[in-house]
């Protein structure tokens, strides 16, 4: 009995050693497999999500939020805002909107009003948010050149905007640097003082100042992967990694148990057949 016990013990240790080695080998391979299954590509590639909370400027009362999911230079944009001027000259109000960048990455304060008319115009706000780097139109032109085209601007007091566009290198760089700013234009003339109501736009002199002046503004900031804004991210990768690790460990232990039983049986057979 002592001989059999010794054989069983040595066989178990050998099996566990072999099984443990197999388990470690499988476990070592798990992180690479988890990365491949979670991201579908090398680390560092993928989608980055940015969000901007749109706050009112120039005595307006609207608000909103814009989410931009960037993969390479392709941006998928979803936006919701409410509370802006509904009509202009009896028609749905065209609210020009853009991604600005290349400056301080800020929405302008009231003190940016240099001429004292009570309105921060687009030109007065430019030192804070920079020039137009993408036009968020409903169709057609997305370049800065389409920035004052009222025909392709979203219209009305409330907007649900969705579009996928290709951004310029300058716009992508501003996003990565955290200095990209969303500006929605189009003030309600009734909220402006008399001087501002009678002024013309410095961008399009045929239009009132109110049409091209900022109404909403928000800085686009990257949000963490798996954050509230995306619902996806590193959690899936972690789960996959854990699952593979557990599977690898289990496989190692199962292999150890099976090998132990085989060794014990062989040793037992040899002991039985040994001459007395």
C-alpha positions in Angstrom: 0.0 0.0 0.0 2.9 2.3 0.8 4.4 1.6 -2.7 1.1 2.3 -4.4 0.7 5.5 -2.4 4.2 6.7 -3.3 3.6 5.9 -7.0 0.3 7.7 -6.9 1.8 10.8 -5.3 4.8 10.9 -7.7 2.5 10.5 -10.7 0.2 13.2 -9.4 3.1 15.6 -9.1 4.4 14.8 -12.5 1.0 15.3 -14.0 0.4 18.6 -12.2 3.8 19.8 -13.4 3.0 18.9 -17.0 -0.6 20.2 -16.7 0.6 23.4 -15.1 3.1 24.0 -17.9 0.4 23.5 -20.5 -1.9 25.8 -18.5 0.8 28.5 -18.4 1.4 28.2 -22.1 -2.2 28.6 -22.8 -2.5 31.5 -20.4 0.5 33.2 -21.9 -1.3 33.1 -25.3 -4.5 34.5 -23.8 -3.7 38.2 -23.8 -2.9 38.2 -27.5 -6.1 36.4 -28.4 -8.0 38.7 -26.1 -6.6 41.8 -27.9 -7.5 40.4 -31.3 -11.0 39.5 -30.3 -11.7 42.7 -28.5 -10.3 45.3 -30.9 -10.2 43.5 -34.2 -6.8 45.0 -34.9 -3.5 46.2 -33.4 -3.5 48.2 -30.1 -3.9 51.9 -30.8 -6.3 51.6 -33.7 -10.0 52.1 -33.5 -12.7 54.6 -32.8 -12.3 57.6 -30.5 -15.4 59.3 -29.2 -15.7 63.0 -28.5 -18.6 64.9 -27.0 -19.5 68.5 -26.7 -22.2 70.0 -24.4 -23.7 72.9 -26.4 -24.3 75.9 -24.2 -26.0 79.2 -25.2 -24.2 82.4 -26.2 -25.5 85.9 -27.0 -28.6 85.8 -24.8 -30.0 82.7 -26.4 -31.7 80.0 -24.4 -31.0 76.8 -26.4 -29.0 73.8 -25.4 -27.8 70.5 -26.8 -25.1 67.8 -27.1 -23.0 66.6 -30.0 -21.2 63.2 -30.2 -18.5 62.6 -32.7 -17.0 59.1 -33.3 -13.8 59.3 -35.1 -12.0 56.5 -36.9 -9.1 57.7 -38.9 -10.5 60.8 -40.6 -14.1 59.4 -40.8 -16.4 61.2 -38.3 -19.9 59.9 -37.5 -21.8 62.7 -35.9 -25.0 62.7 -33.9 -26.4 65.9 -32.4 -29.5 67.1 -30.6 -30.3 70.6 -29.7 -33.5 72.5 -28.8 -34.6 76.0 -27.9 -33.1 78.1 -30.8 -35.0 80.6 -33.0 -37.6 78.7 -35.0 -38.2 81.1 -37.9 -36.5 83.8 -39.9 -38.7 86.0 -42.1 -41.5 83.5 -41.8 -39.5 80.5 -42.8 -37.6 77.8 -40.8 -34.5 79.4 -39.4 -31.3 78.1 -41.0 -28.8 77.4 -38.2 -25.3 77.3 -39.7 -23.0 75.0 -37.7 -19.3 74.1 -37.9 -16.4 72.5 -36.2 -13.9 75.3 -35.5 -10.3 74.7 -34.4 -6.7 75.7 -34.5 -6.9 78.4 -31.7 -7.5 78.3 -27.9 -10.1 75.6 -27.9 -12.6 77.8 -26.0 -16.1 79.2 -26.3 -15.8 83.0 -26.2 -16.8 84.9 -23.0 -19.1 88.0 -23.1 -16.0 90.1 -22.9 -15.1 89.1 -26.4 -17.6 91.7 -27.6 -15.2 94.4 -28.8 -17.6 96.9 -30.3 -20.0 96.9 -27.4 -23.1 96.0 -29.4 -24.0 93.2 -26.9 -23.2 90.4 -29.3 -20.1 88.3 -29.7 -19.9 88.0 -33.5 -18.3 85.2 -35.3 -15.2 87.3 -36.0 -15.0 88.4 -32.4 -15.2 84.8 -31.2 -12.6 83.5 -33.7 -9.5 84.1 -31.4 -11.1 81.6 -29.0 -12.4 78.9 -31.2 -10.5 79.5 -34.5 -11.5 79.3 -38.1 -14.0 76.9 -39.6 -12.5 73.4 -40.2 -15.6 71.5 -41.2 -19.2 72.5 -42.1 -21.9 70.4 -40.4 -24.3 70.6 -43.2 -27.3 68.3 -43.8 -26.1 67.5 -47.4 -23.4 68.5 -49.8 -20.5 70.7 -49.0 -18.7 70.0 -45.7 -15.7 72.3 -46.3 -15.1 75.8 -44.8 -16.3 77.2 -48.1 -19.8 75.9 -47.5 -19.9 77.5 -44.0 -22.3 80.3 -44.9 -24.6 78.3 -47.3 -28.0 78.6 -45.7 -29.5 76.1 -48.1 -27.6 73.2 -46.6 -27.8 74.2 -42.9 -30.1 72.5 -40.4 -33.3 74.4 -39.9 -35.7 75.1 -37.0 -35.7 75.5 -33.3 -34.9 71.8 -32.6 -32.7 69.5 -34.6 -31.8 65.8 -34.6 -28.7 65.7 -36.8 -26.9 62.6 -38.0 -24.2 62.4 -40.7 -20.9 60.7 -41.5 -18.3 62.9 -43.1 -14.5 62.9 -43.8 -12.6 65.5 -41.9 -9.6 67.4 -43.0 -6.2 66.8 -41.4 -6.6 70.2 -39.7 -9.9 69.2 -38.1 -8.5 65.8 -37.0 -5.5 67.5 -35.5 -7.7 69.9 -33.5 -9.7 66.9 -32.2 -6.6 65.1 -31.0 -5.3 68.3 -29.4 -8.6 68.9 -27.6 -9.1 72.3 -29.2 -12.0 71.5 -31.6 -15.1 73.5 -30.9 -18.7 73.1 -32.2 -20.5 76.4 -32.9 -24.1 76.6 -33.9 -25.0 80.0 -35.3 -28.3 81.9 -35.6 -29.5 84.2 -32.9 -33.1 85.2 -32.3 -33.1 88.9 -33.3 -35.7 89.6 -30.6 -33.2 88.8 -27.9 -30.7 91.4 -29.2 -30.3 95.1 -28.5 -31.3 97.7 -31.0 -27.8 98.3 -32.3 -27.2 94.6 -32.9 -30.6 94.1 -34.6 -29.7 96.7 -37.2 -26.2 95.4 -37.9 -25.2 93.3 -40.9 -23.1 90.2 -40.8 -19.4 90.7 -41.1 -19.2 87.4 -43.0 -22.1 87.9 -45.4 -23.1 91.6 -45.6 -26.4 90.8 -47.2 -27.5 88.9 -44.0 -28.4 90.3 -40.6 -25.7 90.0 -37.9 -28.0 87.6 -36.0 -27.9 85.0 -38.7 -24.2 84.3 -38.5 -23.6 85.1 -34.8 -23.0 82.2 -32.4 -26.0 80.8 -30.6 -24.6 77.6 -29.1 -21.0 76.5 -28.4 -19.2 73.5 -27.0 -15.7 72.1 -26.8 -15.2 68.6 -28.1 -13.5 66.4 -25.6 -12.5 62.8 -25.8 -14.4 60.5 -23.5 -12.9 57.3 -22.0 -13.4 54.0 -23.8 -16.4 52.3 -22.2 -17.6 55.6 -20.7 -21.2 56.6 -20.4 -21.2 58.2 -23.9 -20.2 55.1 -25.8 -21.3 52.0 -23.9 -18.4 50.1 -25.3 -14.7 50.0 -24.8 -12.2 48.1 -22.7 -14.8 46.2 -20.7 -15.4 43.7 -23.5 -11.6 43.1 -23.9 -11.3 42.5 -20.2 -14.1 40.0 -20.2 -12.6 38.2 -23.2 -9.3 38.1 -21.5 -10.8 36.7 -18.3 -12.8 34.1 -20.2 -9.7 32.9 -22.1 -7.6 32.8 -18.9 -10.2 30.7 -17.1 -10.5 28.4 -20.0 -6.8 28.0 -20.2 -6.5 27.3 -16.5 -9.3 24.8 -16.6 -7.7 23.1 -19.6 -4.5 22.8 -17.7 -6.1 21.3 -14.7 -8.2 18.9 -16.7 -5.1 17.8 -18.5 -3.3 17.4 -15.2 -6.0 15.2 -13.8 -6.2 13.0 -16.9 -2.5 12.5 -17.0 -2.3 11.7 -13.3 -4.9 8.9 -13.8 -2.9 7.4 -16.7 0.4 7.4 -14.8 -1.2 5.8 -11.7 -2.8 3.0 -13.8 0.5 2.3 -15.5 2.4 2.2 -12.3 -0.2 0.0 -10.7 0.0 -2.5 -13.6 3.8 -2.6 -13.2 3.6 -3.2 -9.5 1.0 -6.0 -9.9 3.1 -7.8 -12.5 6.4 -7.5 -10.5 7.7 -10.9 -9.1 7.2 -11.5 -5.4 
